[in-house]
Amino acid sequence: MPHTPSPSRRGLLFGTAAVSAGALLTACTSNEPKNQERATGNAPVADDKPGKAVTIGFAGPQADHGWLNAINQNARSRAEKYSDVTLEITEGSNDTAAQIGQVQTLINKKVDVLVILPADGKALTQVGLQAMKAGIPVVNLDRVFASPQAYRCWIGGDNYGMGLNAGNYIGERLRDKPNATVVELAGLDNLELTKQRTQGFDDALKNYPNVRKVARQAADFTVESGQAKMAQLLQAQSKFDALWNHDDDQGVGALRAIAQAGRDDFLMVGGAGAKSAMDAIKADNSVLKATVLYPPTMAASAIDLARALGQGKGVSGMAELEIPASLTLYSAVVTKDNVDEYLPTGFN
């Protein structure tokens, strides 16, 4: 699962749909008069017409989770959209030594740009530095390297924002209920992303004095763990008003436990944006009423950014000539009211 820098270090926020669109990328060479248009915000939006050929190397972890599989699918499908892009994609690995070797192979092949979602950001920092020193710009996807010198651009999700938006949604739903109580089904506690999500959730609840978190269990992003830990929460808490579950994959198990217990006396908010969660939200026949996105479309955006780097392009709508150093995607809350807009982005 993803691991991102804290929001204080990543102040530039982009909506998922906005940054994913290839149309956002437009040429910005310094000797073209278009630069003057660009500075006034009138630069033409680039289309998908073929440009300079770019070979992009892509290295990610093993797709052993629905979200990670969607990352790979988004990268492949985005690259296929461009006739000027050749994608060299490695076999995913959760072994850091194996992934380092895969990236080094891509460096030796002299790809034009690298997109790397590291299994461990700290462990792969050195190979990111190696690529940058070899003159190959790196787009660091989601799990951040330990040094900004190891990448040209970072793009990823907002774990703190996930928790914040989940907490605010629940708080608003319970605003008029005296002494409301909530429980939390978190992810792996040894991951920084889980701590960030919980911190955002807790900070949001501080805005609602009538709402109190009474219990928390940590699962491990699997269906089985979600079911087991949710069963424990239900057994320990005979009554509560809302549940926030960090991850929609483990949420499948949580919903099983809830159904087995015959409970329907609270509302549930999920996390990440699985299609199964969105289908349930649209059907509106369970406790699941919303999910907070951690969009795997960031991989498509990373391909867009890598292509832009390889072709000397920037981002339209911005005065600067270069793509930003970092892009943090917004964690939208998907409800019955807007689920149709987001269903195409749901992952299996």
MARDRENSE-734271 format. One record per residue (C-alpha): residue number from 1; residue in three letters; x, y, z. Coordinates in pm, whole numbers. Example, Ala and Ser with C-alpha at 12.3 -4.5 7.8 and 13.67 -1.06 7.14 Angstrom:
REM residues 2
@seq = 1 | type = ALA | px = 1230 | py = -450 | pz = 780
@seq = 2 | type = SER | px = 1367 | py = -106 | pz = 714
This chain:
REM residues 348
@seq = 1 | type = MET | px = 0 | py = 0 | pz = 0
@seq = 2 | type = PRO | px = 104 | py = 360 | pz = -55
@seq = 3 | type = HIS | px = 338 | py = 561 | pz = 160
@seq = 4 | type = THR | px = 349 | py = 933 | pz = 104
@seq = 5 | type = PRO | px = 514 | py = 1242 | pz = 243
@seq = 6 | type = SER | px = 323 | py = 1450 | pz = 495
@seq = 7 | type = PRO | px = 94 | py = 1723 | pz = 363
@seq = 8 | type = SER | px = 318 | py = 1996 | pz = 505
@seq = 9 | type = ARG | px = 593 | py = 1890 | pz = 264
@seq = 10 | type = ARG | px = 360 | py = 1851 | pz = -30
@seq = 11 | type = GLY | px = 159 | py = 2167 | pz = -55
@seq = 12 | type = LEU | px = 58 | py = 2153 | pz = -420
@seq = 13 | type = LEU | px = -278 | py = 1982 | pz = -456
@seq = 14 | type = PHE | px = -420 | py = 1857 | pz = -784
@seq = 15 | type = GLY | px = -755 | py = 1685 | pz = -841
@seq = 16 | type = THR | px = -722 | py = 1333 | pz = -975
@seq = 17 | type = ALA | px = -907 | py = 1394 | pz = -1295
@seq = 18 | type = ALA | px = -716 | py = 1713 | pz = -1360
@seq = 19 | type = VAL | px = -367 | py = 1577 | pz = -1327
@seq = 20 | type = SER | px = -451 | py = 1250 | pz = -1502
@seq = 21 | type = ALA | px = -561 | py = 1421 | pz = -1820
@seq = 22 | type = GLY | px = -293 | py = 1410 | pz = -2088
@seq = 23 | type = ALA | px = -437 | py = 1733 | pz = -2220
@seq = 24 | type = LEU | px = -280 | py = 1914 | pz = -1929
@seq = 25 | type = LEU | px = 66 | py = 1871 | pz = -2072
@seq = 26 | type = THR | px = 191 | py = 2129 | pz = -2318
@seq = 27 | type = ALA | px = 524 | py = 2209 | pz = -2481
@seq = 28 | type = CYS | px = 745 | py = 2466 | pz = -2311
@seq = 29 | type = THR | px = 1081 | py = 2507 | pz = -2481
@seq = 30 | type = SER | px = 1254 | py = 2832 | pz = -2390
@seq = 31 | type = ASN | px = 1315 | py = 2949 | pz = -2747
@seq = 32 | type = GLU | px = 951 | py = 2941 | pz = -2855
@seq = 33 | type = PRO | px = 722 | py = 3242 | pz = -2849
@seq = 34 | type = LYS | px = 457 | py = 3020 | pz = -2689
@seq = 35 | type = ASN | px = 632 | py = 3086 | pz = -2359
@seq = 36 | type = GLN | px = 494 | py = 3437 | pz = -2352
@seq = 37 | type = GLU | px = 143 | py = 3304 | pz = -2398
@seq = 38 | type = ARG | px = 210 | py = 3053 | pz = -2125
@seq = 39 | type = ALA | px = 314 | py = 3320 | pz = -1877
@seq = 40 | type = THR | px = -19 | py = 3495 | pz = -1921
@seq = 41 | type = GLY | px = -213 | py = 3172 | pz = -1880
@seq = 42 | type = ASN | px = -314 | py = 3152 | pz = -2248
@seq = 43 | type = ALA | px = -89 | py = 2867 | pz = -2358
@seq = 44 | type = PRO | px = -272 | py = 2621 | pz = -2584
@seq = 45 | type = VAL | px = -350 | py = 2285 | pz = -2429
@seq = 46 | type = ALA | px = -145 | py = 2005 | pz = -2587
@seq = 47 | type = ASP | px = -330 | py = 1736 | pz = -2775
@seq = 48 | type = ASP | px = -234 | py = 1372 | pz = -2816
@seq = 49 | type = LYS | px = -56 | py = 1417 | pz = -3146
@seq = 50 | type = PRO | px = 265 | py = 1216 | pz = -3166
@seq = 51 | type = GLY | px = 582 | py = 1395 | pz = -3065
@seq = 52 | type = LYS | px = 935 | py = 1293 | pz = -2980
@seq = 53 | type = ALA | px = 961 | py = 920 | pz = -2911
@seq = 54 | type = VAL | px = 1006 | py = 846 | pz = -2541
@seq = 55 | type = THR | px = 1098 | py = 518 | pz = -2375
@seq = 56 | type = ILE | px = 965 | py = 502 | pz = -2019
@seq = 57 | type = GLY | px = 1088 | py = 245 | pz = -1771
@seq = 58 | type = PHE | px = 831 | py = 145 | pz = -1507
@seq = 59 | type = ALA | px = 916 | py = -43 | pz = -1188
@seq = 60 | type = GLY | px = 667 | py = -118 | pz = -911
@seq = 61 | type = PRO | px = 606 | py = -370 | pz = -636
@seq = 62 | type = GLN | px = 425 | py = -701 | pz = -676
@seq = 63 | type = ALA | px = 57 | py = -651 | pz = -754
@seq = 64 | type = ASP | px = -64 | py = -850 | pz = -451
@seq = 65 | type = HIS | px = -343 | py = -603 | pz = -368
@seq = 66 | type = GLY | px = -627 | py = -462 | pz = -574
@seq = 67 | type = TRP | px = -486 | py = -111 | pz = -555
@seq = 68 | type = LEU | px = -139 | py = -216 | pz = -670
@seq = 69 | type = ASN | px = -283 | py = -417 | pz = -958
@seq = 70 | type = ALA | px = -477 | py = -106 | pz = -1061
@seq = 71 | type = ILE | px = -152 | py = 93 | pz = -1053
@seq = 72 | type = ASN | px = 0 | py = -140 | pz = -1312
@seq = 73 | type = GLN | px = -313 | py = -138 | pz = -1526
@seq = 74 | type = ASN | px = -330 | py = 241 | pz = -1524
@seq = 75 | type = ALA | px = 35 | py = 270 | pz = -1627
@seq = 76 | type = ARG | px = -2 | py = 22 | pz = -1913
@seq = 77 | type = SER | px = -326 | py = 165 | pz = -2050
@seq = 78 | type = ARG | px = -196 | py = 522 | pz = -2035
@seq = 79 | type = ALA | px = 122 | py = 431 | pz = -2222
@seq = 80 | type = GLU | px = -82 | py = 250 | pz = -2488
@seq = 81 | type = LYS | px = -269 | py = 574 | pz = -2551
@seq = 82 | type = TYR | px = 46 | py = 737 | pz = -2690
@seq = 83 | type = SER | px = 201 | py = 615 | pz = -3016
@seq = 84 | type = ASP | px = 522 | py = 796 | pz = -2922
@seq = 85 | type = VAL | px = 566 | py = 610 | pz = -2589
@seq = 86 | type = THR | px = 738 | py = 276 | pz = -2543
@seq = 87 | type = LEU | px = 685 | py = 129 | pz = -2196
@seq = 88 | type = GLU | px = 949 | py = -100 | pz = -2049
@seq = 89 | type = ILE | px = 774 | py = -249 | pz = -1745
@seq = 90 | type = THR | px = 941 | py = -480 | pz = -1496
@seq = 91 | type = GLU | px = 790 | py = -777 | pz = -1319
@seq = 92 | type = GLY | px = 672 | py = -639 | pz = -985
@seq = 93 | type = SER | px = 862 | py = -742 | pz = -674
@seq = 94 | type = ASN | px = 826 | py = -675 | pz = -303
@seq = 95 | type = ASP | px = 1189 | py = -776 | pz = -252
@seq = 96 | type = THR | px = 1389 | py = -453 | pz = -239
@seq = 97 | type = ALA | px = 1709 | py = -613 | pz = -372
@seq = 98 | type = ALA | px = 1519 | py = -756 | pz = -669
@seq = 99 | type = GLN | px = 1353 | py = -423 | pz = -744
@seq = 100 | type = ILE | px = 1684 | py = -240 | pz = -722
@seq = 101 | type = GLY | px = 1824 | py = -486 | pz = -977
@seq = 102 | type = GLN | px = 1525 | py = -428 | pz = -1205
@seq = 103 | type = VAL | px = 1573 | py = -52 | pz = -1194
@seq = 104 | type = GLN | px = 1944 | py = -89 | pz = -1262
@seq = 105 | type = THR | px = 1860 | py = -298 | pz = -1568
@seq = 106 | type = LEU | px = 1637 | py = -15 | pz = -1693
@seq = 107 | type = ILE | px = 1918 | py = 233 | pz = -1630
@seq = 108 | type = ASN | px = 2159 | py = 17 | pz = -1830
@seq = 109 | type = LYS | px = 1904 | py = 6 | pz = -2113
@seq = 110 | type = LYS | px = 1925 | py = 386 | pz = -2115
@seq = 111 | type = VAL | px = 1552 | py = 449 | pz = -2099
@seq = 112 | type = ASP | px = 1458 | py = 817 | pz = -2135
@seq = 113 | type = VAL | px = 1259 | py = 848 | pz = -1812
@seq = 114 | type = LEU | px = 1194 | py = 622 | pz = -1513
@seq = 115 | type = VAL | px = 870 | py = 586 | pz = -1317
@seq = 116 | type = ILE | px = 933 | py = 408 | pz = -987
@seq = 117 | type = LEU | px = 684 | py = 303 | pz = -722
@seq = 118 | type = PRO | px = 930 | py = 161 | pz = -470
@seq = 119 | type = ALA | px = 848 | py = -136 | pz = -250
@seq = 120 | type = ASP | px = 1038 | py = 63 | pz = 15
@seq = 121 | type = GLY | px = 1113 | py = 428 | pz = -54
@seq = 122 | type = LYS | px = 1412 | py = 450 | pz = 178
@seq = 123 | type = ALA | px = 1569 | py = 129 | pz = 49
@seq = 124 | type = LEU | px = 1543 | py = 234 | pz = -317
@seq = 125 | type = THR | px = 1670 | py = 590 | pz = -268
@seq = 126 | type = GLN | px = 2021 | py = 504 | pz = -382
@seq = 127 | type = VAL | px = 1906 | py = 356 | pz = -712
@seq = 128 | type = GLY | px = 1694 | py = 665 | pz = -768
@seq = 129 | type = LEU | px = 2004 | py = 875 | pz = -714
@seq = 130 | type = GLN | px = 2194 | py = 649 | pz = -952
@seq = 131 | type = ALA | px = 1937 | py = 710 | pz = -1227
@seq = 132 | type = MET | px = 1935 | py = 1085 | pz = -1175
@seq = 133 | type = LYS | px = 2316 | py = 1098 | pz = -1185
@seq = 134 | type = ALA | px = 2303 | py = 900 | pz = -1510
@seq = 135 | type = GLY | px = 2088 | py = 1175 | pz = -1659
@seq = 136 | type = ILE | px = 1762 | py = 979 | pz = -1647
@seq = 137 | type = PRO | px = 1486 | py = 1182 | pz = -1480
@seq = 138 | type = VAL | px = 1283 | py = 988 | pz = -1225
@seq = 139 | type = VAL | px = 913 | py = 1022 | pz = -1151
@seq = 140 | type = ASN | px = 878 | py = 891 | pz = -796
@seq = 141 | type = LEU | px = 531 | py = 741 | pz = -763
@seq = 142 | type = ASP | px = 362 | py = 756 | pz = -423
@seq = 143 | type = ARG | px = 608 | py = 593 | pz = -179
@seq = 144 | type = VAL | px = 860 | py = 871 | pz = -146
@seq = 145 | type = PHE | px = 1238 | py = 833 | pz = -163
@seq = 146 | type = ALA | px = 1440 | py = 946 | pz = 137
@seq = 147 | type = SER | px = 1609 | py = 1224 | pz = -64
@seq = 148 | type = PRO | px = 1450 | py = 1469 | pz = -310
@seq = 149 | type = GLN | px = 1771 | py = 1439 | pz = -511
@seq = 150 | type = ALA | px = 1659 | py = 1088 | pz = -608
@seq = 151 | type = TYR | px = 1370 | py = 1212 | pz = -822
@seq = 152 | type = ARG | px = 1274 | py = 1494 | pz = -1055
@seq = 153 | type = CYS | px = 904 | py = 1481 | pz = -969
@seq = 154 | type = TRP | px = 702 | py = 1309 | pz = -697
@seq = 155 | type = ILE | px = 333 | py = 1229 | pz = -748
@seq = 156 | type = GLY | px = 113 | py = 1047 | pz = -503
@seq = 157 | type = GLY | px = -184 | py = 1037 | pz = -273
@seq = 158 | type = ASP | px = -261 | py = 1217 | pz = 51
@seq = 159 | type = ASN | px = -290 | py = 975 | pz = 341
@seq = 160 | type = TYR | px = -346 | py = 1248 | pz = 597
@seq = 161 | type = GLY | px = -610 | py = 1396 | pz = 367
@seq = 162 | type = MET | px = -786 | py = 1059 | pz = 347
@seq = 163 | type = GLY | px = -829 | py = 1053 | pz = 722
@seq = 164 | type = LEU | px = -920 | py = 1419 | pz = 737
@seq = 165 | type = ASN | px = -1192 | py = 1388 | pz = 475
@seq = 166 | type = ALA | px = -1329 | py = 1066 | pz = 624
@seq = 167 | type = GLY | px = -1348 | py = 1232 | pz = 965
@seq = 168 | type = ASN | px = -1514 | py = 1544 | pz = 831
@seq = 169 | type = TYR | px = -1773 | py = 1341 | pz = 639
@seq = 170 | type = ILE | px = -1859 | py = 1135 | pz = 946
@seq = 171 | type = GLY | px = -1857 | py = 1445 | pz = 1166
@seq = 172 | type = GLU | px = -2105 | py = 1621 | pz = 942
@seq = 173 | type = ARG | px = -2332 | py = 1316 | pz = 931
@seq = 174 | type = LEU | px = -2330 | py = 1299 | pz = 1313
@seq = 175 | type = ARG | px = -2325 | py = 1672 | pz = 1381
@seq = 176 | type = ASP | px = -2670 | py = 1678 | pz = 1540
@seq = 177 | type = LYS | px = -2638 | py = 1354 | pz = 1735
@seq = 178 | type = PRO | px = -2548 | py = 1399 | pz = 2104
@seq = 179 | type = ASN | px = -2266 | py = 1179 | pz = 2238
@seq = 180 | type = ALA | px = -2199 | py = 1015 | pz = 1903
@seq = 181 | type = THR | px = -1934 | py = 741 | pz = 1896
@seq = 182 | type = VAL | px = -1713 | py = 611 | pz = 1614
@seq = 183 | type = VAL | px = -1473 | py = 321 | pz = 1566
@seq = 184 | type = GLU | px = -1177 | py = 283 | pz = 1331
@seq = 185 | type = LEU | px = -1056 | py = -19 | pz = 1134
@seq = 186 | type = ALA | px = -701 | py = 82 | pz = 1040
@seq = 187 | type = GLY | px = -438 | py = -76 | pz = 818
@seq = 188 | type = LEU | px = -95 | py = -204 | pz = 914
@seq = 189 | type = ASP | px = 26 | py = -5 | pz = 1214
@seq = 190 | type = ASN | px = 394 | py = -39 | pz = 1120
@seq = 191 | type = LEU | px = 336 | py = 168 | pz = 805
@seq = 192 | type = GLU | px = 370 | py = 545 | pz = 814
@seq = 193 | type = LEU | px = 69 | py = 579 | pz = 585
@seq = 194 | type = THR | px = -155 | py = 418 | pz = 849
@seq = 195 | type = LYS | px = -32 | py = 662 | pz = 1111
@seq = 196 | type = GLN | px = -100 | py = 952 | pz = 874
@seq = 197 | type = ARG | px = -452 | py = 833 | pz = 800
@seq = 198 | type = THR | px = -531 | py = 792 | pz = 1167
@seq = 199 | type = GLN | px = -385 | py = 1134 | pz = 1249
@seq = 200 | type = GLY | px = -598 | py = 1301 | pz = 983
@seq = 201 | type = PHE | px = -908 | py = 1121 | pz = 1111
@seq = 202 | type = ASP | px = -842 | py = 1221 | pz = 1471
@seq = 203 | type = ASP | px = -772 | py = 1582 | pz = 1374
@seq = 204 | type = ALA | px = -1100 | py = 1603 | pz = 1183
@seq = 205 | type = LEU | px = -1300 | py = 1466 | pz = 1477
@seq = 206 | type = LYS | px = -1164 | py = 1747 | pz = 1696
@seq = 207 | type = ASN | px = -1393 | py = 1977 | pz = 1497
@seq = 208 | type = TYR | px = -1696 | py = 1789 | pz = 1632
@seq = 209 | type = PRO | px = -1711 | py = 1800 | pz = 2013
@seq = 210 | type = ASN | px = -2012 | py = 1568 | pz = 2018
@seq = 211 | type = VAL | px = -1824 | py = 1290 | pz = 1838
@seq = 212 | type = ARG | px = -1583 | py = 1059 | pz = 2018
@seq = 213 | type = LYS | px = -1370 | py = 770 | pz = 1891
@seq = 214 | type = VAL | px = -1416 | py = 477 | pz = 2128
@seq = 215 | type = ALA | px = -1222 | py = 193 | pz = 1963
@seq = 216 | type = ARG | px = -960 | py = 116 | pz = 1701
@seq = 217 | type = GLN | px = -835 | py = -210 | pz = 1549
@seq = 218 | type = ALA | px = -550 | py = -254 | pz = 1300
@seq = 219 | type = ALA | px = -594 | py = -502 | pz = 1014
@seq = 220 | type = ASP | px = -347 | py = -568 | pz = 730
@seq = 221 | type = PHE | px = -524 | py = -469 | pz = 406
@seq = 222 | type = THR | px = -659 | py = -819 | pz = 337
@seq = 223 | type = VAL | px = -1016 | py = -949 | pz = 324
@seq = 224 | type = GLU | px = -940 | py = -1207 | pz = 593
@seq = 225 | type = SER | px = -789 | py = -959 | pz = 837
@seq = 226 | type = GLY | px = -1073 | py = -715 | pz = 779
@seq = 227 | type = GLN | px = -1328 | py = -979 | pz = 866
@seq = 228 | type = ALA | px = -1144 | py = -1096 | pz = 1178
@seq = 229 | type = LYS | px = -1067 | py = -752 | pz = 1318
@seq = 230 | type = MET | px = -1415 | py = -619 | pz = 1241
@seq = 231 | type = ALA | px = -1567 | py = -914 | pz = 1425
@seq = 232 | type = GLN | px = -1357 | py = -819 | pz = 1728
@seq = 233 | type = LEU | px = -1472 | py = -458 | pz = 1708
@seq = 234 | type = LEU | px = -1837 | py = -563 | pz = 1686
@seq = 235 | type = GLN | px = -1801 | py = -796 | pz = 1980
@seq = 236 | type = ALA | px = -1633 | py = -530 | pz = 2194
@seq = 237 | type = GLN | px = -1866 | py = -244 | pz = 2094
@seq = 238 | type = SER | px = -2233 | py = -327 | pz = 2121
@seq = 239 | type = LYS | px = -2329 | py = 16 | pz = 1992
@seq = 240 | type = PHE | px = -2159 | py = 290 | pz = 1788
@seq = 241 | type = ASP | px = -2267 | py = 536 | pz = 1522
@seq = 242 | type = ALA | px = -1998 | py = 524 | pz = 1253
@seq = 243 | type = LEU | px = -1701 | py = 321 | pz = 1130
@seq = 244 | type = TRP | px = -1408 | py = 435 | pz = 922
@seq = 245 | type = ASN | px = -1224 | py = 154 | pz = 742
@seq = 246 | type = HIS | px = -888 | py = 252 | pz = 590
@seq = 247 | type = ASP | px = -896 | py = 15 | pz = 294
@seq = 248 | type = ASP | px = -1171 | py = -117 | pz = 67
@seq = 249 | type = ASP | px = -1005 | py = -458 | pz = 19
@seq = 250 | type = GLN | px = -1015 | py = -530 | pz = 391
@seq = 251 | type = GLY | px = -1356 | py = -363 | pz = 387
@seq = 252 | type = VAL | px = -1493 | py = -663 | pz = 194
@seq = 253 | type = GLY | px = -1413 | py = -876 | pz = 499
@seq = 254 | type = ALA | px = -1546 | py = -610 | pz = 735
@seq = 255 | type = LEU | px = -1881 | py = -609 | pz = 555
@seq = 256 | type = ARG | px = -1896 | py = -988 | pz = 585
@seq = 257 | type = ALA | px = -1845 | py = -966 | pz = 960
@seq = 258 | type = ILE | px = -2108 | py = -694 | pz = 987
@seq = 259 | type = ALA | px = -2360 | py = -902 | pz = 791
@seq = 260 | type = GLN | px = -2285 | py = -1211 | pz = 999
@seq = 261 | type = ALA | px = -2345 | py = -1011 | pz = 1317
@seq = 262 | type = GLY | px = -2672 | py = -876 | pz = 1180
@seq = 263 | type = ARG | px = -2568 | py = -519 | pz = 1248
@seq = 264 | type = ASP | px = -2704 | py = -223 | pz = 1052
@seq = 265 | type = ASP | px = -2717 | py = 43 | pz = 1323
@seq = 266 | type = PHE | px = -2423 | py = 257 | pz = 1203
@seq = 267 | type = LEU | px = -2276 | py = 409 | pz = 888
@seq = 268 | type = MET | px = -1947 | py = 298 | pz = 733
@seq = 269 | type = VAL | px = -1692 | py = 491 | pz = 531
@seq = 270 | type = GLY | px = -1427 | py = 306 | pz = 330
@seq = 271 | type = GLY | px = -1095 | py = 402 | pz = 179
@seq = 272 | type = ALA | px = -907 | py = 381 | pz = -155
@seq = 273 | type = GLY | px = -1190 | py = 355 | pz = -410
@seq = 274 | type = ALA | px = -1251 | py = -10 | pz = -503
@seq = 275 | type = LYS | px = -1525 | py = -78 | pz = -755
@seq = 276 | type = SER | px = -1693 | py = -318 | pz = -511
@seq = 277 | type = ALA | px = -1722 | py = -35 | pz = -258
@seq = 278 | type = MET | px = -1862 | py = 203 | pz = -516
@seq = 279 | type = ASP | px = -2114 | py = -57 | pz = -632
@seq = 280 | type = ALA | px = -2229 | py = -102 | pz = -272
@seq = 281 | type = ILE | px = -2254 | py = 274 | pz = -222
@seq = 282 | type = LYS | px = -2465 | py = 306 | pz = -537
@seq = 283 | type = ALA | px = -2692 | py = 17 | pz = -436
@seq = 284 | type = ASP | px = -2740 | py = 182 | pz = -95
@seq = 285 | type = ASN | px = -2839 | py = -148 | pz = 65
@seq = 286 | type = SER | px = -2568 | py = -180 | pz = 330
@seq = 287 | type = VAL | px = -2401 | py = 24 | pz = 602
@seq = 288 | type = LEU | px = -2135 | py = 141 | pz = 353
@seq = 289 | type = LYS | px = -2229 | py = 496 | pz = 257
@seq = 290 | type = ALA | px = -1902 | py = 648 | pz = 131
@seq = 291 | type = THR | px = -1539 | py = 579 | pz = 45
@seq = 292 | type = VAL | px = -1245 | py = 819 | pz = 43
@seq = 293 | type = LEU | px = -1026 | py = 794 | pz = -265
@seq = 294 | type = TYR | px = -659 | py = 706 | pz = -286
@seq = 295 | type = PRO | px = -662 | py = 709 | pz = -665
@seq = 296 | type = PRO | px = -455 | py = 451 | pz = -857
@seq = 297 | type = THR | px = -500 | py = 680 | pz = -1159
@seq = 298 | type = MET | px = -186 | py = 846 | pz = -1022
@seq = 299 | type = ALA | px = 5 | py = 588 | pz = -1230
@seq = 300 | type = ALA | px = -157 | py = 720 | pz = -1547
@seq = 301 | type = SER | px = -62 | py = 1070 | pz = -1441
@seq = 302 | type = ALA | px = 294 | py = 953 | pz = -1376
@seq = 303 | type = ILE | px = 313 | py = 827 | pz = -1736
@seq = 304 | type = ASP | px = 183 | py = 1165 | pz = -1856
@seq = 305 | type = LEU | px = 451 | py = 1342 | pz = -1652
@seq = 306 | type = ALA | px = 725 | py = 1107 | pz = -1771
@seq = 307 | type = ARG | px = 624 | py = 1166 | pz = -2133
@seq = 308 | type = ALA | px = 629 | py = 1541 | pz = -2069
@seq = 309 | type = LEU | px = 978 | py = 1519 | pz = -1920
@seq = 310 | type = GLY | px = 1101 | py = 1315 | pz = -2212
@seq = 311 | type = GLN | px = 959 | py = 1563 | pz = -2462
@seq = 312 | type = GLY | px = 1048 | py = 1884 | pz = -2277
@seq = 313 | type = LYS | px = 691 | py = 1972 | pz = -2179
@seq = 314 | type = GLY | px = 529 | py = 2134 | pz = -1881
@seq = 315 | type = VAL | px = 182 | py = 2155 | pz = -1727
@seq = 316 | type = SER | px = -68 | py = 2387 | pz = -1888
@seq = 317 | type = GLY | px = -246 | py = 2638 | pz = -1668
@seq = 318 | type = MET | px = 76 | py = 2715 | pz = -1483
@seq = 319 | type = ALA | px = 314 | py = 3003 | pz = -1551
@seq = 320 | type = GLU | px = 626 | py = 2795 | pz = -1485
@seq = 321 | type = LEU | px = 807 | py = 2633 | pz = -1777
@seq = 322 | type = GLU | px = 876 | py = 2306 | pz = -1599
@seq = 323 | type = ILE | px = 657 | py = 2041 | pz = -1440
@seq = 324 | type = PRO | px = 628 | py = 2079 | pz = -1060
@seq = 325 | type = ALA | px = 859 | py = 1900 | pz = -820
@seq = 326 | type = SER | px = 563 | py = 1738 | pz = -645
@seq = 327 | type = LEU | px = 194 | py = 1671 | pz = -702
@seq = 328 | type = THR | px = -35 | py = 1558 | pz = -422
@seq = 329 | type = LEU | px = -367 | py = 1415 | pz = -535
@seq = 330 | type = TYR | px = -689 | py = 1504 | pz = -356
@seq = 331 | type = SER | px = -879 | py = 1239 | pz = -158
@seq = 332 | type = ALA | px = -1236 | py = 1292 | pz = -275
@seq = 333 | type = VAL | px = -1528 | py = 1148 | pz = -79
@seq = 334 | type = VAL | px = -1747 | py = 926 | pz = -298
@seq = 335 | type = THR | px = -2111 | py = 904 | pz = -192
@seq = 336 | type = LYS | px = -2438 | py = 799 | pz = -354
@seq = 337 | type = ASP | px = -2469 | py = 1154 | pz = -486
@seq = 338 | type = ASN | px = -2150 | py = 1146 | pz = -696
@seq = 339 | type = VAL | px = -2063 | py = 778 | pz = -732
@seq = 340 | type = ASP | px = -2146 | py = 767 | pz = -1103
@seq = 341 | type = GLU | px = -1869 | py = 1019 | pz = -1169
@seq = 342 | type = TYR | px = -1608 | py = 803 | pz = -998
@seq = 343 | type = LEU | px = -1720 | py = 450 | pz = -1092
@seq = 344 | type = PRO | px = -1495 | py = 442 | pz = -1404
@seq = 345 | type = THR | px = -1193 | py = 484 | pz = -1174
@seq = 346 | type = GLY | px = -1293 | py = 205 | pz = -935
@seq = 347 | type = PHE | px = -1049 | py = -86 | pz = -921
@seq = 348 | type = ASN | px = -1113 | py = -459 | pz = -878
